[in-house]
């Protein structure tokens, strides 16, 4: 049937966070970068963060998050030192259907 997901594959609901850097992000970031990176690594190891990184043009960051709701994702972002100190001055959260192997879902 058209539109069916092939055997062995699944669509995982995750969230995409597009965080925007402020004008002075490079200066603000230096003092808190180690704390931010340690937290992101911890959340990634726990399976909450799927992927995270900053754009090389210093315009912002992209974070792929595995949480049950948009509100939970917003709470996670607002608790981050980058947001609390003004490195990130805004963010947008969007739902994404991520294609995965079915066995990847059971492993997490």
KEKE-3310 file (N, C-alpha, C; in steps of 0.2 Angstrom, whole numbers, plus 5000, padded with zeros to 4 digits):
npx = (5004:5003:5012:5015:5027:5042:5046:5055:5058:5055:5046:5052:5047:5054:5062:5066:5077:5081:5092:5095:5110:5115:5121:5133:5137:5149:5158:5151:5150:5162:5165:5155:5155:5161:5153:5141:5144:5147:5135:5127:5134:5131:5117:5116:5123:5113:5103:5094:5097:5099:5107:5119:5125:5134:5132:5144:5145:5142:5129:5120:5113:5110:5099:5094:5081:5075:5061:5046:5037:5034:5034:5042:5054:5056:5058:5070:5079:5078:5084:5097:5114:5118:5106:5102:5112:5112:5119:5112:5098:5086:5074:5067:5056:5052:5043:5049:5049:5059:5068:5071:5079:5069:5074:5082:5074:5069:5081:5083)
npy = (4994:5011:5024:5017:5012:5004:4987:4984:4997:5013:5028:5040:5051:5066:5082:5097:5110:5126:5137:5154:5164:5178:5195:5197:5185:5177:5183:5182:5168:5162:5161:5152:5141:5128:5123:5122:5113:5101:5098:5096:5085:5076:5075:5070:5057:5051:5049:5059:5070:5069:5074:5088:5104:5119:5132:5136:5150:5157:5160:5153:5138:5120:5108:5092:5084:5072:5071:5070:5081:5097:5107:5102:5102:5115:5119:5112:5119:5132:5131:5129:5135:5143:5149:5156:5165:5173:5169:5162:5170:5167:5155:5141:5128:5113:5099:5084:5070:5057:5046:5029:5013:5000:4993:5002:5010:5001:5000:5011)
npz = (5000:4996:5004:5015:5028:5026:5030:5045:5047:5056:5061:5071:5083:5086:5092:5084:5088:5085:5089:5092:5091:5100:5096:5103:5106:5104:5113:5125:5126:5129:5143:5148:5140:5142:5152:5146:5135:5142:5149:5137:5132:5142:5142:5129:5131:5139:5130:5128:5120:5103:5093:5092:5089:5084:5072:5060:5056:5067:5070:5077:5085:5082:5089:5091:5099:5110:5118:5127:5124:5117:5126:5136:5129:5127:5141:5144:5135:5140:5152:5150:5151:5140:5136:5148:5150:5139:5127:5118:5111:5108:5102:5092:5091:5083:5078:5072:5061:5062:5053:5057:5060:5065:5076:5082:5090:5100:5107:5114)
capx = (5000:5007:5013:5017:5034:5045:5048:5061:5059:5050:5047:5053:5045:5059:5061:5072:5078:5085:5093:5099:5115:5115:5126:5139:5138:5156:5161:5147:5150:5168:5164:5151:5155:5163:5147:5136:5146:5147:5128:5125:5137:5128:5111:5117:5124:5107:5098:5089:5100:5101:5113:5119:5131:5134:5134:5151:5145:5140:5122:5116:5114:5104:5099:5089:5080:5070:5057:5039:5033:5037:5035:5048:5060:5057:5061:5077:5083:5078:5088:5104:5118:5118:5100:5102:5117:5111:5122:5106:5094:5079:5074:5061:5055:5048:5042:5052:5048:5065:5068:5076:5078:5064:5078:5085:5069:5069:5087:5083)
capy = (5000:5017:5027:5012:5012:4997:4983:4986:5005:5017:5035:5042:5058:5070:5089:5101:5116:5131:5142:5160:5168:5186:5199:5197:5178:5175:5185:5178:5161:5159:5160:5147:5135:5121:5120:5120:5107:5096:5097:5093:5078:5072:5074:5065:5050:5049:5048:5065:5074:5065:5078:5095:5108:5126:5134:5139:5157:5160:5162:5149:5131:5116:5103:5087:5082:5066:5072:5069:5087:5104:5111:5099:5104:5122:5119:5110:5125:5138:5129:5129:5141:5148:5153:5160:5170:5177:5167:5160:5175:5165:5148:5139:5121:5110:5092:5081:5063:5055:5039:5025:5006:4998:4990:5007:5012:4997:5000:5018)
capz = (5000:4996:5010:5021:5030:5024:5036:5049:5048:5060:5062:5078:5084:5090:5091:5082:5091:5081:5094:5089:5095:5101:5093:5107:5108:5104:5119:5131:5126:5131:5150:5149:5135:5145:5156:5141:5132:5147:5149:5131:5132:5147:5139:5123:5133:5142:5125:5127:5114:5097:5090:5094:5086:5082:5065:5059:5055:5074:5070:5081:5086:5081:5094:5090:5106:5111:5124:5126:5122:5115:5133:5140:5126:5129:5148:5143:5132:5144:5158:5148:5152:5135:5136:5154:5150:5133:5121:5114:5113:5106:5099:5089:5092:5078:5078:5066:5061:5061:5050:5061:5060:5071:5082:5086:5095:5106:5111:5118)
cpx = (5004:5007:5015:5025:5036:5046:5054:5063:5054:5051:5047:5051:5051:5058:5067:5072:5083:5086:5097:5104:5113:5121:5133:5140:5145:5159:5158:5149:5157:5168:5160:5151:5157:5157:5142:5138:5146:5140:5125:5128:5133:5121:5111:5119:5118:5102:5093:5091:5102:5107:5113:5125:5129:5135:5140:5151:5143:5133:5118:5118:5108:5105:5093:5088:5074:5067:5050:5034:5037:5038:5041:5054:5061:5060:5068:5081:5083:5083:5095:5107:5118:5112:5100:5107:5117:5116:5117:5101:5086:5080:5067:5061:5050:5048:5045:5051:5055:5065:5073:5074:5074:5068:5081:5080:5069:5076:5088:5078)
cpy = (5006:5021:5023:5013:5005:4994:4985:4993:5008:5024:5037:5049:5061:5078:5092:5108:5120:5137:5148:5163:5175:5189:5198:5190:5175:5177:5182:5171:5158:5157:5154:5141:5129:5119:5118:5114:5101:5094:5093:5086:5073:5070:5069:5058:5047:5047:5054:5069:5069:5068:5085:5098:5115:5127:5138:5147:5161:5163:5159:5142:5127:5110:5098:5084:5077:5067:5071:5075:5093:5108:5108:5101:5111:5123:5118:5116:5130:5137:5129:5136:5146:5152:5158:5165:5174:5175:5165:5166:5173:5158:5146:5131:5119:5103:5089:5073:5060:5047:5035:5018:5005:4996:4996:5010:5008:4998:5007:5018)
cpz = (5000:5002:5016:5022:5029:5031:5039:5050:5053:5059:5069:5079:5089:5089:5089:5085:5087:5086:5091:5093:5095:5097:5096:5109:5109:5111:5125:5132:5129:5139:5152:5145:5138:5149:5151:5137:5136:5148:5143:5130:5136:5145:5133:5126:5136:5137:5124:5121:5109:5094:5092:5091:5085:5075:5065:5058:5061:5074:5074:5082:5084:5086:5092:5097:5106:5118:5122:5123:5120:5121:5136:5136:5127:5136:5147:5140:5137:5151:5156:5149:5146:5134:5142:5154:5143:5127:5116:5116:5111:5103:5097:5090:5087:5079:5071:5067:5058:5059:5054:5059:5066:5077:5086:5091:5101:5110:5115:5123)
residu = (UNK:UNK:UNK:UNK:UNK:UNK:UNK:UNK:UNK:UNK:UNK:UNK:UNK:UNK:UNK:UNK:UNK:UNK:UNK:UNK:UNK:UNK:UNK:UNK:UNK:UNK:UNK:UNK:UNK:UNK:UNK:UNK:UNK:UNK:UNK:UNK:UNK:UNK:UNK:UNK:UNK:UNK:UNK:UNK:UNK:UNK:UNK:UNK:UNK:UNK:UNK:UNK:UNK:UNK:UNK:UNK:UNK:UNK:UNK:UNK:UNK:UNK:UNK:UNK:UNK:UNK:UNK:UNK:UNK:UNK:UNK:UNK:UNK:UNK:UNK:UNK:UNK:UNK:UNK:UNK:UNK:UNK:UNK:UNK:UNK:UNK:UNK:UNK:UNK:UNK:UNK:UNK:UNK:UNK:UNK:UNK:UNK:UNK:UNK:UNK:UNK:UNK:UNK:UNK:UNK:UNK:UNK:UNK)
# end
